[in-house]
């Protein structure tokens, strides 16, 4: 299979690549200039001025984003816009009209020289529906600001592909973290509006650390509310992962990469971009957080391959006005999640037992939390709906498991010569950042690149919602799959928790738990006198699984605003979806397992 050698030139993301827009030829391609006053942070709003190039009647709408790449949610950023005004060169206000939640009609665009508007801090603005994920939102505080481009800026109709310059006015002592480069005038320049959205900005009281990974400059910028976490600590924890990623994909296909970390009061995950990624996490002792942060960063960082180098035309030409889904979310997120864990496993940062536990955990969460009668394709198609969002998280569970099964199938069919990693590398070279694959025919194209049998795999496990063949496939590499067994050493709590609005809520309660008075929906406050919250629960849980079934536990709960104390017990644990080495594996199975465990 081919390598990434052809991708060593700087990567242009799929959302910063050439966008073909109807009627572009002959239109004005001068830059659109934005200026944001961050010295005035009153009312939690961004004060924005737009200096427009010469406009025509075709540019009569100023558009704010309904969604953004990689979010798979309706956001309707126009909801946060206030005081939208247009002016001519003499400073006279011109007529504008909001014609939809995200669009402003410009009555006489030819006379417009500037637009001014304010747009609210998304984090601190309450909405009734379609709450924007924090990692995709905006935040204004006295000592720092987070800007995701689609959350502050818009574009003139027909000018989505025009260059953009952004001038930020902010306190002199602040540090700016972004993958954007400054131009000669001191503004941050973006090739297009898409490029601007692809390049978040974190600025304020930040620490910075840098390294070089096989020729790729990596910068880490960190905001930590009480300075508990520094960029140099993060870099020390992540450097091994970054080197593993370079080895896994035969060299990094970007010349630079920027990590933006925000540690404060809440955790909401991360958002990937071409040259950067943003992380929103609660602040805690770094030793406690290091592994979890590295695992998440491994996933986001691998997006430099999928979808940035392998994507369909549906994503290539991003539609900020109307959300359009791609059937290949299994590739963009599921395969990326698989690769993030596999590269840690093959580099020795996860042991075999730890990797098998990752698979166990994903299978258990997929079964417990999501509707597996929905196929991965249907999950993608419904991702922008309220109902679809309930199952969206399964792409990181079932999607990653399907990728592992595909990996094993490819290893089997190729007699150990290549697996999914090698196919991804080959496809990334074939397509790259500026050549999308055909949305409708990609399953067939993938099969042509590999084996005809793979198309049947896609039909059964991606397009349809068939049961996953764990036992059959893992047997090929000498690993036993046990669907269910009573744990010989561990017990469990008589309930399953889910984090909702920063509270630990009883999602499921066993019969034993119900018999002691626990109810679904109860909020867990403490266990045996130890306060239980999102920061402490993992430490608490580490002390309990080895206790015998029947061991008493004292719970403090909240129900309907009232606190109550309940004595319950640890209960028998049923281990489901267990993966263990087969001691009776044949020489052929062991041989294929060795190929599976190593970079080919």
C-alpha positions in Angstrom: 0.0 0.0 0.0 1.1 3.6 -0.5 2.3 6.0 2.2 1.7 9.6 3.1 4.8 10.8 1.4 2.8 12.8 -1.1 1.0 14.7 1.6 4.0 16.4 3.2 3.1 19.7 1.7 0.9 22.0 4.0 -2.6 20.6 4.3 -5.5 22.7 3.2 -8.7 21.5 4.9 -11.7 20.3 3.0 -13.4 23.4 4.4 -10.7 25.7 3.2 -10.3 24.2 -0.2 -11.6 25.7 -3.5 -15.4 26.2 -3.2 -17.3 26.3 -6.5 -20.1 28.8 -6.1 -22.6 29.5 -8.8 -21.9 32.8 -10.5 -18.5 33.3 -8.9 -16.7 34.2 -12.1 -16.6 37.9 -12.5 -17.6 38.7 -8.9 -15.7 40.8 -6.5 -13.0 38.7 -4.7 -11.6 41.5 -2.5 -11.3 40.7 1.2 -14.0 41.3 3.7 -12.6 43.0 6.8 -13.9 42.5 10.3 -12.9 44.4 13.4 -13.8 43.2 16.9 -13.6 45.3 20.0 -12.5 43.0 22.9 -11.5 46.0 25.1 -15.2 46.5 25.6 -16.6 43.3 27.1 -19.8 44.8 28.5 -23.1 42.9 28.3 -21.3 39.7 27.2 -21.4 40.8 23.6 -18.9 41.0 20.8 -18.9 44.4 19.1 -18.2 43.8 15.4 -17.7 46.1 12.5 -17.5 44.8 8.9 -15.8 46.9 6.2 -17.3 45.5 3.0 -15.7 45.4 -0.4 -17.8 46.8 -3.3 -21.1 45.0 -3.2 -23.6 44.3 -6.0 -27.3 43.5 -5.9 -26.3 39.8 -5.8 -24.7 40.4 -2.4 -27.9 41.5 -0.8 -28.0 39.1 2.1 -25.7 38.9 5.1 -25.7 35.3 6.3 -25.0 33.8 9.7 -24.3 30.1 10.1 -27.1 27.6 10.7 -24.5 25.0 11.5 -20.8 24.3 11.2 -18.5 21.5 9.9 -18.1 18.6 12.3 -20.8 19.7 14.8 -23.7 17.6 13.4 -26.2 19.9 15.1 -28.5 22.9 14.2 -27.1 26.0 15.9 -28.8 29.0 14.2 -26.2 31.5 15.2 -28.4 34.4 14.0 -30.3 34.0 17.3 -27.5 35.7 19.1 -27.2 38.7 16.8 -28.5 42.1 18.0 -28.4 45.7 16.7 -27.6 44.8 13.1 -27.0 48.1 11.1 -25.6 49.0 7.7 -24.1 52.4 6.7 -23.0 54.2 3.6 -19.7 56.1 3.2 -21.2 59.2 4.8 -22.2 57.3 7.9 -25.9 57.3 7.1 -27.8 54.3 8.2 -29.3 52.2 5.4 -32.3 49.9 5.6 -31.9 46.3 6.6 -34.4 43.6 7.5 -34.1 40.3 9.3 -35.8 37.9 6.9 -35.0 34.6 8.8 -33.2 33.6 11.9 -29.8 33.7 10.2 -30.3 36.2 7.4 -30.4 39.9 7.1 -31.6 41.5 3.8 -29.6 44.5 2.7 -31.9 47.0 0.9 -29.2 48.8 -1.1 -26.0 46.8 -1.0 -24.2 48.9 -3.6 -24.1 51.8 -1.1 -23.0 49.9 1.9 -19.4 50.5 3.1 -19.7 49.1 6.6 -22.0 47.0 8.8 -22.1 47.0 12.6 -23.7 44.5 14.9 -23.4 43.0 18.4 -23.5 39.2 18.9 -24.0 37.6 22.3 -21.6 35.3 24.2 -23.1 31.9 23.4 -22.0 30.3 26.6 -23.9 32.8 28.8 -27.0 33.1 26.6 -29.9 30.8 27.6 -31.9 29.3 24.7 -35.0 27.2 24.6 -33.7 24.6 22.1 -30.7 23.6 20.0 -28.2 24.5 22.7 -24.8 25.0 21.0 -22.0 22.7 22.3 -19.6 24.7 24.3 -16.5 23.7 22.3 -18.3 25.1 19.3 -19.5 28.3 21.0 -18.1 31.6 22.2 -17.2 33.0 25.6 -16.4 36.4 27.0 -14.7 36.8 30.4 -12.5 39.5 32.0 -9.3 37.5 31.5 -10.0 35.6 28.3 -12.2 35.2 25.2 -13.0 32.2 23.1 -14.0 32.8 19.4 -15.3 30.1 17.1 -15.5 31.9 13.8 -19.1 31.0 12.8 -20.2 32.2 16.3 -19.0 35.8 15.7 -18.8 36.4 11.9 -21.0 36.1 8.9 -20.6 36.5 5.2 -22.2 38.3 2.3 -24.2 36.2 -0.1 -21.9 35.1 -3.0 -18.8 36.0 -1.0 -18.3 32.8 1.1 -15.0 32.2 -0.8 -13.7 35.8 -0.5 -10.6 36.3 1.7 -11.3 37.5 5.2 -9.2 39.8 7.5 -10.0 40.0 11.2 -8.6 42.7 13.5 -8.9 42.0 17.2 -8.5 44.9 19.7 -7.7 43.4 23.1 -5.6 44.1 26.2 -1.9 44.4 25.5 -0.9 41.7 28.0 -3.1 39.0 26.4 -1.7 36.0 24.5 -3.4 34.9 21.3 -3.7 31.2 20.3 -4.9 30.3 16.8 -3.8 28.5 13.7 -4.4 31.7 11.7 -1.4 33.8 10.6 -1.1 37.5 11.0 -0.8 39.6 7.8 1.3 42.7 7.2 -1.4 45.0 8.7 -1.6 43.0 12.0 -4.9 41.4 11.1 -5.5 37.7 11.1 -6.0 36.5 7.5 -8.2 33.6 6.3 -8.4 32.4 2.7 -12.2 32.1 2.9 -15.1 32.3 5.4 -14.8 28.5 5.6 -11.1 28.9 6.6 -12.1 31.4 9.3 -14.7 29.0 10.8 -12.0 26.3 10.6 -9.6 28.4 12.8 -10.8 29.1 16.4 -9.2 31.7 18.5 -8.5 31.6 22.2 -6.9 34.7 23.7 -6.3 36.1 27.2 -4.3 34.9 30.2 -2.8 31.9 28.4 0.3 29.7 28.8 2.1 28.4 25.8 4.4 25.5 25.0 5.7 24.2 21.6 7.5 21.2 20.1 8.4 19.8 16.7 7.2 16.4 15.6 9.0 15.1 12.5 9.0 18.6 11.0 5.5 19.6 12.2 5.4 22.6 14.6 2.9 21.9 17.4 1.8 24.8 19.7 -0.3 24.3 22.8 -2.2 27.3 24.3 -3.9 26.9 27.7 -6.4 28.9 29.7 -6.7 27.5 33.3 -9.0 29.4 35.6 -6.8 29.1 38.7 -3.5 28.4 36.8 -3.7 24.8 38.0 -2.8 23.5 34.5 0.0 24.7 32.3 0.8 24.1 28.6 4.2 22.5 29.4 2.5 19.9 31.5 0.1 19.1 28.7 2.9 18.9 26.1 4.9 16.5 28.3 1.8 14.2 28.6 1.0 14.3 24.9 4.3 14.2 23.1 4.4 10.4 23.1 0.9 10.3 21.5 1.9 12.8 18.9 5.0 10.8 17.9 2.8 7.7 17.8 0.4 9.4 15.4 3.3 10.4 13.1 4.5 6.7 13.1 0.9 5.4 12.6 0.3 7.4 9.5 3.8 7.5 8.1 4.4 11.2 8.9 2.1 14.1 9.8 0.3 15.7 6.7 0.4 19.2 8.2 3.3 21.6 8.7 1.8 23.0 11.9 -0.9 22.2 14.5 -2.4 24.2 17.4 -4.1 22.8 20.5 -6.4 25.2 22.4 -7.3 24.1 25.9 -9.8 25.8 28.2 -10.0 24.5 31.7 -12.7 26.1 33.9 -15.9 24.7 35.5 -17.4 22.4 32.9 -16.4 19.6 30.5 -18.0 19.4 27.1 -15.5 17.7 24.9 -13.5 18.9 21.9 -13.9 20.1 18.3 -11.5 19.3 15.5 -10.2 21.5 12.7 -7.6 21.3 9.9 -4.7 22.8 11.8 -6.1 23.0 15.3 -8.6 21.6 17.9 -10.4 23.1 20.9 -11.0 21.4 24.3 -13.4 22.5 26.9 -12.8 20.7 30.3 -13.3 21.2 34.0 -10.1 22.3 35.8 -8.6 19.6 38.1 -5.3 18.3 39.2 -3.4 17.5 36.0 -2.2 14.1 37.2 -5.9 13.1 37.4 -6.8 14.5 34.0 -3.7 13.7 31.9 -4.8 10.3 30.5 -8.3 11.4 29.7 -7.1 14.5 27.9 -4.5 12.5 25.9 -7.2 10.0 24.8 -9.5 12.8 23.6 -6.7 14.7 21.9 -5.6 11.5 20.1 -9.1 11.3 18.5 -9.2 15.0 17.5 -5.7 15.0 16.2 -6.3 12.1 13.9 -8.9 14.2 12.1 -6.0 15.5 10.1 -6.6 12.3 8.1 -10.3 11.7 8.2 -12.3 13.7 7.1 -9.7 16.4 6.2 -8.0 14.2 3.6 -10.8 11.7 2.9 -14.3 13.2 2.5 -17.2 13.4 0.1 -18.3 16.4 -2.0 -21.2 16.9 0.5 -18.6 18.1 3.0 -16.2 19.7 0.5 -18.7 22.4 -0.3 -20.0 23.2 3.1 -23.5 24.7 3.3 -23.7 27.1 6.2 -27.3 28.0 5.3 -29.0 24.6 5.3 -27.6 21.5 7.2 -26.8 18.7 4.8 -25.6 15.3 6.1 -23.2 12.8 4.7 -23.8 9.0 5.0 -20.1 8.6 5.8 -20.1 9.7 9.4 -18.9 6.1 10.2 -15.6 7.1 8.4 -15.2 10.7 9.7 -15.9 9.9 13.4 -16.1 6.1 13.9 -12.9 5.3 12.0 -11.2 8.2 13.6 -12.1 6.9 17.1 -10.8 3.5 16.2 -7.6 4.9 14.9 -7.0 7.0 18.0 -7.1 4.0 20.2 -5.3 1.7 17.8 -2.3 4.0 17.4 -2.0 4.2 21.3 -2.2 0.4 21.4 0.4 -0.2 18.7 2.8 2.3 20.2 2.6 0.6 23.6 0.7 3.4 25.4 -2.2 0.9 25.8 -1.5 -2.7 26.7 -3.4 -5.5 25.0 -5.6 -5.9 28.1 -6.3 -2.2 28.1 -7.2 -2.1 24.4 -9.5 -5.1 24.8 -11.1 -3.3 27.7 -11.7 -0.3 25.4 -13.5 -2.6 23.0 -15.5 -4.1 25.9 -16.4 -0.6 27.2 -17.6 0.6 23.8 -19.7 -2.5 23.2 -21.3 -2.2 26.7 -22.0 1.6 26.3 -23.4 1.1 22.8 -25.8 -1.5 24.1 -26.8 0.4 27.3 -27.2 3.9 26.1 -28.2 3.8 22.4 -30.8 2.3 20.0 -28.8 -0.2 18.0 -31.7 -0.9 15.6 -30.5 2.3 13.9 -27.8 1.8 11.3 -24.7 4.0 11.2 -26.0 5.5 7.9 -29.3 6.3 9.4 -27.5 7.7 12.5 -25.7 10.1 10.1 -28.8 11.1 8.2 -30.7 12.0 11.4 -27.9 13.6 13.2 -29.3 17.2 12.9 -32.7 16.2 14.4 -33.5 16.2 18.1 -34.3 12.5 18.0 -31.1 11.8 16.1 -29.0 13.7 18.7 -30.1 11.1 21.3 -28.2 8.4 19.4 -25.4 10.5 17.9 -22.9 9.4 20.6 -23.1 5.8 19.3 -20.9 6.8 16.4 -18.0 6.8 18.9 -19.0 3.4 20.2 -20.6 1.3 17.5 -18.8 3.2 14.8 -15.4 2.5 16.3 -16.3 -1.2 16.8 -17.4 -1.5 13.2 -14.1 0.0 12.1 -12.2 -2.6 14.2 -14.2 -5.4 12.6 -13.5 -4.0 9.2 -9.8 -3.9 10.1 -9.8 -7.6 11.0 -11.7 -8.5 7.9 -9.2 -6.7 5.7 -6.3 -8.4 7.5 -8.0 -11.7 6.9 -8.7 -11.2 3.2 -5.2 -9.8 2.6 -3.6 -12.7 4.5 -2.0 -10.2 6.9 -0.6 -7.9 4.3 -2.8 -4.8 5.1 -5.6 -3.7 7.4 -7.7 -0.5 7.7 -4.7 1.7 8.6 -3.0 0.9 5.3 -6.2 1.5 3.3 -6.8 4.9 5.0 -3.2 5.9 4.1 -3.8 4.9 0.5 -7.1 6.7 0.3 -5.7 9.8 1.8 -3.0 9.9 -0.9 -5.6 9.1 -3.6 -8.0 11.9 -2.6 -6.3 14.4 -0.4 -7.7 17.7 0.9 -8.8 19.0 -2.5 -10.3 16.0 -4.2 -13.5 14.6 -2.6 -14.9 11.2 -3.2 -18.3 10.5 -4.6 -20.9 10.4 -1.8 -23.0 7.7 -3.4 -20.4 5.4 -4.8 -17.8 5.4 -2.0 -18.7 2.0 -0.6 -18.1 0.5 -4.1 -14.9 2.5 -4.5 -13.6 1.3 -1.1 -14.3 -2.3 -2.2 -12.5 -1.8 -5.5 -9.5 -0.6 -3.5 -9.6 -3.7 -1.4 -11.9 -6.8 -1.9 -15.4 -7.4 -3.3 -16.3 -9.0 0.0 -15.9 -5.7 1.8 -19.0 -4.3 0.0 -21.1 -7.0 1.7 -19.5 -5.9 5.0 -20.7 -2.3 4.4 -24.2 -3.5 3.5 -24.6 -5.5 6.7 -22.9 -3.4 9.3 -22.9 0.2 8.1 -25.9 0.6 5.8 -28.0 -1.9 7.8 -28.3 -2.4 11.6 -27.2 -6.0 11.8 -25.8 -7.5 15.0 -22.0 -7.2 15.0 -20.2 -10.5 14.6 -17.7 -10.2 17.5 -17.3 -13.9 18.1 -16.6 -14.8 14.5 -14.3 -11.9 13.7 -12.2 -11.9 16.9 -11.8 -15.7 16.6 -9.8 -15.0 13.4 -7.1 -13.4 15.5 -7.2 -15.8 18.4 -9.3 -13.7 20.8 -12.3 -15.1 22.5 -15.5 -13.1 22.8 -17.8 -13.8 25.7 -21.2 -12.2 25.4 -22.1 -12.4 29.1 -20.7 -14.0 32.3 -20.9 -13.4 36.1 -17.9 -11.5 37.3 -15.6 -13.6 39.5 -13.9 -10.6 41.2 -16.1 -7.5 41.0 -19.4 -6.1 42.1 -21.2 -3.0 40.9 -23.5 -0.2 42.1 -27.2 -0.9 41.9 -27.7 1.9 39.4 -26.2 3.4 36.3 -25.4 7.2 36.2 -25.6 9.7 33.5 -24.2 13.3 33.6 -27.0 15.8 32.9 -26.6 19.5 33.4 -23.5 18.8 35.5 -25.4 16.5 37.8 -25.1 12.8 38.3 -28.5 11.4 37.5 -29.8 7.8 38.0 -30.4 6.6 34.4 -31.0 3.0 35.2 -31.7 1.3 38.6 -31.4 -2.5 39.2 -34.2 -4.4 40.9 -32.0 -4.6 44.1 -31.6 -0.8 44.0 -35.3 -0.2 43.5 -36.1 -2.4 46.4 -34.0 -0.1 48.7 -35.8 3.0 47.5 -33.6 4.3 44.6 -35.6 5.7 41.7 -34.7 6.6 38.1 -34.1 10.3 37.9 -32.7 10.7 41.4 -29.6 12.9 41.7 -26.6 11.4 43.5 -25.1 13.7 46.0 -22.7 11.4 48.0 -21.6 7.8 48.6 -20.6 6.8 52.1 -20.2 10.4 53.1 -18.0 11.4 50.1 -19.4 14.1 47.9 -20.2 12.8 44.5 -19.9 15.1 41.5 -18.4 15.1 38.0 -14.9 15.8 39.5 -14.9 13.2 42.2 -17.0 10.3 40.9 -14.2 8.5 39.1 -11.9 8.5 42.1 -14.8 7.2 44.3 -15.6 4.4 41.9 -12.0 3.2 41.9 -12.5 2.1 45.6 -15.7 0.1 45.1 -15.7 -2.5 42.3 -13.6 -5.0 44.4 -16.1 -5.0 47.2 -18.2 -8.1 47.5 -21.8 -8.2 46.4 -24.1 -7.3 49.3 -21.6 -4.8 50.8 -23.7 -1.9 52.3 -23.4 1.6 50.8 -24.9 4.8 52.2 -26.3 7.1 49.5 -27.5 10.7 49.7 -29.9 11.6 46.9 -32.0 14.5 45.7 -35.5 13.9 44.5 -37.9 16.6 43.5 -35.8 19.2 45.3 -35.7 17.2 48.6 -32.6 15.4 50.0 -33.0 11.9 51.3 -30.6 9.2 52.6 -30.9 5.5 51.5 -28.9 2.5 52.5 -28.4 0.1 49.5 -25.9 -2.5 48.6 -23.4 -3.4 46.0 -24.8 -6.0 43.6 -23.6 -8.9 41.5 -21.8 -7.7 38.4 -22.5 -9.3 35.0 -19.6 -8.8 32.7 -20.8 -8.3 29.1 -18.9 -8.2 25.9 -15.6 -9.6 27.3 -12.6 -10.0 25.0 -9.7 -12.3 26.2 -6.8 -14.1 24.6 -7.7 -17.6 23.5 -5.2 -20.0 25.1 -6.0 -22.6 22.4 -5.5 -20.3 19.4 -3.9 -22.0 16.4 -0.6 -20.9 14.9 -2.6 -19.3 12.0 -4.7 -17.3 14.4 -1.7 -16.2 16.4 0.2 -15.2 13.3 -2.7 -12.9 12.2 -3.0 -11.5 15.7 0.6 -10.4 15.6 -0.1 -8.6 12.4 -3.1 -7.0 14.0 -1.0 -5.8 17.0 1.8 -4.2 15.0 2.1 -1.4 12.5 2.4 -3.1 9.1 
